[in-house]
Amino acid sequence: MSLRLTFMGTPDFAVPTLRALADRGHQIVAVYTRPTKPADRGLKLQATPVEGEARRRGIPVHTPMTLKTSEAFQQFCSHQADAAVVVAYGLILPREILGAPKFGCFNLHASLLPRWRGAAPIERAILEGDSETGVMVMKMDAGLDTGDIALTALAEITDATTTGDLRSKLAKIGADLMVQAMDDLEYGQLKLTRQEVEGSYATKIDKSHARIDWSMPAHKVLRHIHGFSPSPGAWCEMSIRGQIARVKILRCELASGAGLPGELLDDRLTVACGQGAIRILELQRAGKGPMKANVFLAGARLRPPLRLH
């Protein structure tokens, strides 16, 4: 016996859950994902990661622009799903859609609700200095991430954790958690707990805020760098061989030292902050791939006195 599931998701983060549910034996009757869009370079349309996985498995794919039409509702109902699983889909589900499956719609959310409801919970947890986060399976209601909680799994955040690291970790943990939730749902053993009303909101990350403010304390600078890594990338400007270049900083660590904010303190890319210092471990110049600090320094040969802006 298995559940009939509609799966709704778009990015890489959602793929492990789709894969795990299908491998578990649940019948994925349809996949909903965002429409294809041009790749970053060139005009060739690029399917979403979820669509790619679904087509490899022979699962029907739908890419509606909205779910708010009667046609979209009728199509959704035609799948006669026991439940819908939603992982970073990107479209709002109307109340009618939420109530269409036999058991409802279940969302995998990458935070410890009610903390960090909204669009960017992983990034916000790192940017705000959280030491712990997690994933939750939630039965969706009409509110923004306010539904009853089914299952929770925890994950540590250290000062070495980037958004990319944490997203990959939570995607794997979340896939197992959703499989457990659907297994419990199938056998009538899934228990739900009401959420607390108060919470915090993880507003969408805006790349216009990615520039590094070296006047912040070192720990804030570190979390800013790691919260924007790998994309869109926290950046600063520096002089390389007499030319001002924009450079993304992808990884760093706390270091000892003091100086003017943005001042290069040694030949190992230790940079002074408003309080304390950080050492750059990995960075990326425009048009090039990420590189370790020692590789970068072999070509750039940066030494004091130098100021990053």
C-alpha positions as CSV (number, residue, x, y, z in Angstrom):
1,M,0.0,0.0,0.0
2,S,1.2,3.5,-0.8
3,L,-0.2,7.1,-0.9
4,R,-1.1,8.9,-4.1
5,L,0.9,12.1,-3.9
6,T,1.0,15.3,-5.8
7,F,4.5,16.9,-5.5
8,M,5.0,20.6,-5.7
9,G,8.5,22.0,-5.8
10,T,11.1,23.9,-7.9
11,P,14.8,24.2,-6.9
12,D,17.5,21.7,-6.1
13,F,16.5,21.8,-2.4
14,A,13.2,20.0,-3.3
15,V,14.8,17.2,-5.4
16,P,15.9,14.9,-2.6
17,T,12.4,14.8,-1.1
18,L,10.8,14.0,-4.5
19,R,13.4,11.3,-5.0
20,A,13.0,9.8,-1.5
21,L,9.2,9.6,-1.7
22,A,9.3,7.9,-5.1
23,D,11.9,5.5,-4.0
24,R,9.9,4.7,-0.9
25,G,7.1,3.5,-3.2
26,H,4.6,6.3,-2.9
27,Q,2.8,7.0,-6.2
28,I,3.7,10.5,-7.4
29,V,0.7,11.1,-9.7
30,A,1.8,14.6,-10.8
31,V,4.6,17.1,-10.2
32,Y,3.9,20.9,-10.2
33,T,6.9,23.2,-10.7
34,R,7.6,26.7,-11.9
35,P,7.7,27.3,-15.6
36,T,10.9,27.0,-17.5
37,K,13.0,30.2,-17.8
38,P,16.1,31.3,-19.8
39,A,19.4,30.2,-18.3
40,D,21.7,32.8,-16.8
41,R,23.7,33.0,-20.0
42,G,22.0,32.8,-23.4
43,L,18.3,32.4,-24.3
44,K,17.9,28.6,-24.1
45,L,15.1,27.7,-21.7
46,Q,16.1,25.7,-18.7
47,A,13.8,23.3,-16.8
48,T,13.7,23.5,-13.0
49,P,15.7,20.8,-11.1
50,V,12.4,19.3,-10.0
51,E,11.1,19.1,-13.5
52,G,14.3,17.4,-14.6
53,E,14.0,14.7,-11.9
54,A,10.3,14.2,-12.6
55,R,10.8,13.7,-16.4
56,R,13.6,11.2,-15.7
57,R,11.1,9.2,-13.7
58,G,8.3,9.5,-16.2
59,I,6.1,11.6,-13.9
60,P,3.6,14.0,-15.5
61,V,4.7,17.6,-15.0
62,H,2.5,20.8,-14.8
63,T,3.9,24.3,-14.9
64,P,1.0,26.7,-14.3
65,M,1.7,30.4,-13.9
66,T,-1.0,30.5,-11.3
67,L,-3.2,28.1,-9.3
68,K,-6.0,30.6,-8.8
69,T,-8.1,29.8,-11.9
70,S,-11.0,27.3,-12.0
71,E,-9.0,25.3,-14.7
72,A,-6.0,24.9,-12.4
73,F,-8.3,23.8,-9.6
74,Q,-10.0,21.2,-11.7
75,Q,-6.8,19.9,-13.0
76,F,-5.4,19.6,-9.5
77,C,-8.5,17.7,-8.3
78,S,-8.3,15.4,-11.3
79,H,-5.2,13.7,-9.8
80,Q,-7.3,12.4,-6.8
81,A,-4.3,12.6,-4.5
82,D,-4.3,11.5,-0.9
83,A,-2.0,14.4,-0.1
84,A,0.2,17.1,-1.7
85,V,3.8,17.5,-0.7
86,V,5.1,21.1,-1.1
87,V,8.9,21.9,-1.0
88,A,10.0,25.4,-2.0
89,Y,7.4,25.5,-4.8
90,G,7.2,29.3,-5.2
91,L,3.5,29.8,-5.9
92,I,0.8,30.6,-3.4
93,L,-1.7,27.7,-2.9
94,P,-5.3,29.0,-2.7
95,R,-7.6,27.8,0.0
96,E,-9.4,25.5,-2.4
97,I,-6.2,23.8,-3.5
98,L,-5.2,23.3,0.2
99,G,-8.4,21.4,0.9
100,A,-8.5,19.4,-2.3
101,P,-6.4,16.3,-1.4
102,K,-7.9,13.8,1.0
103,F,-5.5,14.4,3.8
104,G,-4.4,18.0,2.9
105,C,-1.2,19.6,1.8
106,F,2.1,19.2,3.7
107,N,5.0,21.6,3.4
108,L,8.7,21.0,4.3
109,H,9.9,24.3,5.8
110,A,13.6,24.9,6.5
111,S,13.4,26.5,9.9
112,L,12.2,25.9,13.5
113,L,8.8,27.5,13.2
114,P,7.5,30.0,14.3
115,R,11.0,31.4,13.8
116,W,11.8,32.4,10.3
117,R,8.5,32.1,8.5
118,G,8.7,33.2,4.9
119,A,10.9,33.1,1.8
120,A,14.5,32.9,3.1
121,P,14.7,31.0,6.4
122,I,18.1,29.4,5.8
123,E,19.8,32.7,4.9
124,R,18.2,34.6,7.8
125,A,19.2,32.0,10.4
126,I,22.9,32.4,9.4
127,L,22.7,36.2,9.0
128,E,21.2,36.7,12.4
129,G,23.7,34.5,14.2
130,D,21.5,31.6,15.1
131,S,23.3,28.5,16.5
132,E,20.5,26.1,15.6
133,T,17.9,25.6,13.0
134,G,16.1,22.7,11.4
135,V,13.3,21.4,9.1
136,M,9.7,20.9,9.9
137,V,6.8,19.1,8.2
138,M,3.8,21.3,8.5
139,K,0.2,20.8,7.4
140,M,-0.5,23.9,5.4
141,D,-3.3,26.4,6.1
142,A,-4.1,29.7,4.5
143,G,-1.5,31.6,6.5
144,L,2.1,32.2,5.8
145,D,3.9,29.1,7.3
146,T,1.3,29.0,10.2
147,G,0.0,25.5,9.9
148,D,0.1,22.7,12.5
149,I,3.5,21.0,12.9
150,A,3.9,17.3,12.3
151,L,7.6,16.5,12.6
152,T,10.8,18.3,13.4
153,A,14.5,17.6,12.8
154,L,17.3,19.9,14.2
155,A,20.6,21.0,12.6
156,E,23.5,22.9,14.1
157,I,24.8,26.2,12.7
158,T,28.5,27.0,13.3
159,D,30.5,30.0,12.3
160,A,31.9,27.8,9.5
161,T,28.4,27.1,8.0
162,T,27.4,28.9,4.8
163,T,24.0,29.0,3.3
164,G,25.0,26.5,0.6
165,D,26.3,24.1,3.3
166,L,23.1,24.4,5.4
167,R,20.8,24.1,2.4
168,S,22.4,20.9,1.3
169,K,22.3,19.4,4.8
170,L,18.6,20.4,5.4
171,A,17.6,19.1,2.0
172,K,18.8,15.6,3.0
173,I,17.4,15.7,6.5
174,G,14.1,17.1,5.2
175,A,13.7,14.3,2.6
176,D,13.9,11.7,5.3
177,L,11.6,13.6,7.5
178,M,8.9,13.9,4.8
179,V,9.2,10.2,4.1
180,Q,8.6,9.5,7.8
181,A,5.6,12.0,7.8
182,M,4.0,10.3,4.7
183,D,4.5,6.9,6.2
184,D,2.9,8.0,9.4
185,L,0.0,9.6,7.5
186,E,-0.5,6.4,5.5
187,Y,-1.0,4.4,8.7
188,G,-3.0,7.0,10.5
189,Q,-0.2,7.8,13.0
190,L,0.7,11.3,12.1
191,K,0.1,13.7,15.0
192,L,-0.2,17.5,14.6
193,T,0.7,20.2,17.1
194,R,-0.5,23.8,16.8
195,Q,2.1,26.5,16.2
196,E,2.7,29.4,18.5
197,V,1.2,32.6,17.1
198,E,4.3,34.8,17.6
199,G,7.2,34.4,15.2
200,S,9.8,36.1,13.0
201,Y,9.7,36.6,9.3
202,A,12.5,35.7,6.8
203,T,12.1,38.3,4.1
204,K,13.5,37.5,0.7
205,I,17.3,38.1,0.3
206,D,18.0,41.2,-1.7
207,K,21.4,41.2,-3.5
208,S,21.5,45.0,-3.1
209,H,22.3,44.3,0.6
210,A,25.2,41.9,-0.2
211,R,28.0,44.5,0.0
212,I,30.2,44.0,3.1
213,D,30.2,46.7,5.7
214,W,33.7,46.3,7.3
215,S,32.6,48.7,10.1
216,M,30.5,45.9,11.6
217,P,31.9,43.6,14.4
218,A,33.9,40.7,13.0
219,H,31.3,38.1,13.9
220,K,28.6,40.1,12.1
221,V,30.9,40.4,9.0
222,L,31.5,36.6,9.1
223,R,27.8,35.8,9.3
224,H,27.0,38.3,6.6
225,I,29.6,36.6,4.3
226,H,28.4,33.1,5.0
227,G,24.7,34.1,4.8
228,F,25.2,35.3,1.2
229,S,27.4,32.4,0.2
230,P,27.4,31.1,-2.5
231,S,24.7,33.3,-4.0
232,P,24.4,36.2,-4.5
233,G,27.8,36.5,-2.8
234,A,28.9,39.1,-0.2
235,W,31.3,41.4,-2.0
236,C,33.7,44.2,-1.6
237,E,36.1,46.2,-3.8
238,M,39.9,46.0,-3.6
239,S,42.8,47.2,-5.7
240,I,44.5,44.4,-7.6
241,R,47.6,45.4,-9.6
242,G,46.4,49.0,-9.7
243,Q,42.9,48.2,-10.8
244,I,39.7,48.4,-8.6
245,A,38.0,45.0,-8.7
246,R,34.8,43.7,-7.2
247,V,35.4,40.4,-5.4
248,K,33.0,38.0,-3.7
249,I,34.0,36.6,-0.4
250,L,32.6,33.1,0.0
251,R,34.2,31.8,3.3
252,C,36.1,33.3,6.2
253,E,37.0,32.7,9.8
254,L,37.5,34.9,12.9
255,A,41.0,36.1,13.3
256,S,43.0,38.2,15.8
257,G,44.1,41.7,14.9
258,A,42.8,45.3,14.9
259,G,42.9,48.2,12.5
260,L,40.8,50.5,10.5
261,P,37.7,48.8,9.1
262,G,38.6,47.0,5.8
263,E,42.4,47.4,6.4
264,L,44.5,44.4,5.3
265,L,46.5,43.4,8.3
266,D,48.9,40.8,6.8
267,D,49.7,38.8,3.7
268,R,47.2,36.1,4.6
269,L,44.1,38.1,3.8
270,T,43.3,39.0,7.4
271,V,41.0,42.0,7.4
272,A,40.2,44.4,10.2
273,C,36.5,45.0,11.1
274,G,34.8,47.5,13.4
275,Q,35.7,45.2,16.2
276,G,38.1,42.3,15.7
277,A,39.1,40.8,12.3
278,I,38.3,38.0,9.9
279,R,40.6,36.0,7.6
280,I,39.3,35.3,4.1
281,L,39.5,31.6,3.1
282,E,37.7,31.5,-0.2
283,L,36.8,34.2,-2.7
284,Q,35.8,34.7,-6.3
285,R,36.7,37.4,-8.9
286,A,34.2,38.5,-11.5
287,G,34.2,36.0,-14.4
288,K,36.2,33.4,-12.6
289,G,35.4,30.4,-10.4
290,P,35.8,30.2,-6.6
291,M,39.3,29.9,-5.4
292,K,41.1,29.3,-2.1
293,A,42.9,32.3,-0.6
294,N,46.4,31.0,-1.2
295,V,45.6,30.5,-4.9
296,F,44.2,34.0,-5.1
297,L,47.2,35.5,-3.4
298,A,49.6,33.7,-5.7
299,G,48.2,35.8,-8.5
300,A,47.1,39.0,-6.7
301,R,50.0,39.3,-4.2
302,L,48.1,41.5,-1.8
303,R,50.0,43.0,1.1
304,P,49.5,45.8,3.6
305,P,49.0,48.7,3.3
306,L,45.7,48.1,1.5
307,R,42.1,48.9,2.3
308,L,39.0,46.9,1.2
309,H,35.9,48.9,0.6
